[in-house]
């Protein structure tokens, strides 16, 4: 309708594109990163289920970098790091998971197990005692007895051991 022929309009459009360059689609890169992150999360779950600890670690790290952290992913990362012998990293991952889900007994227990593996019995006792109050679990009682014993607190170890024996 403006008096331009089709070849003139096409030439004008090509000149505009050549001058202005490609027009970016807003959010396309962020969307692609998020999709890559989601794929990394799912692949991390599969690698963890297959006991492929190194691969799972790399995938969860990529997942967390690309997505807002979620307690489940952080907890899984802690489990993987624990299997890899990276106790300090595992403790940090579990603590971050607990910050997002403060009353999650599974994360609390896994953190306590990792603290015991790292030889940090006092911190483990804090978490295990919290579990005793909120979500009684015989495994937590066994770890309490173990931790008390390693700290030389034998009467407390004996009482925790008696509670375990009473249940079994």
Buried (B, 14 or more C-beta within 10 A) or exposed (E): EEEEEEEEEEEEEEEEEEEEEEEEEEEEEEEEBBEBBEBBBEBBBEBBEEEBBEBBBBBBBBBBEBBEBBBBBBBBBBBBBBBBEBBEBBBBBBEBBBEBBEEBBBBBBBBBBBBBBBEBBEBBBBBBBBBBEEBEBEEBBBBBBBBBBEBEBEEBBEBBBEBBEEEE
